[in-house]
């Protein structure tokens, strides 16, 4: 029962994603064609909020559930890793029309397409696990 706050936070996040249309294929299409600011605004807002919370983590203001400090990892050098990973992520996003983040929210709206997305994402993660030691950097 002590983890109920995380369930409620997840439900709230799902509502925000659906109400902001961050699960809409059409909104992604508009973004990739530079026809609308909608998704850029959502992503930009997420970057600003993440930067704010990262500062709270670094200053020790926010702790984990056991009261321990959260120490962000140092940045790894890896330009090639970033380019290759971003390229594959973007290709998957472009082909499927869905970002990986809201797949579980999409499951509530369009079960079969979202299930195919989820299985594909899991297969991609599995393949990455197999190849990760052989990738550059």
MOCORKA-V581250 format. One record per backbone hydrogen bond with DSSP energy under -0.5 kcal/mol. NH is the residue of the N-H (numbers start at 1). CO is the residue of the C=O. If there is no record, write none. Layout:
NH:CO
NH:CO
This chain:
4:1
6:3
7:3
8:4
9:5
10:6
11:7
12:8
13:9
14:10
15:11
16:12
17:13
18:14
19:15
20:16
21:18
22:17
23:17
24:21
28:24
29:25
30:26
31:27
32:28
33:29
34:31
35:30
36:30
41:37
42:38
43:39
44:40
45:41
46:42
47:43
48:44
49:45
50:46
51:47
52:48
53:49
54:50
55:51
56:52
57:53
58:54
59:55
60:57
61:56
62:56
64:68
67:64
70:62
71:69
72:70
82:78
83:79
84:80
85:81
86:82
87:83
88:84
89:85
90:86
91:87
92:88
93:89
94:90
95:91
96:92
97:93
103:100
104:101
106:102
107:103
108:104
108:105
109:106
110:106
114:110
115:111
116:112
117:113
118:114
119:115
120:116
121:117
122:118
123:119
124:120
125:121
126:122
127:123
128:124
129:125
130:126
131:127
132:128
134:131
135:131
135:132
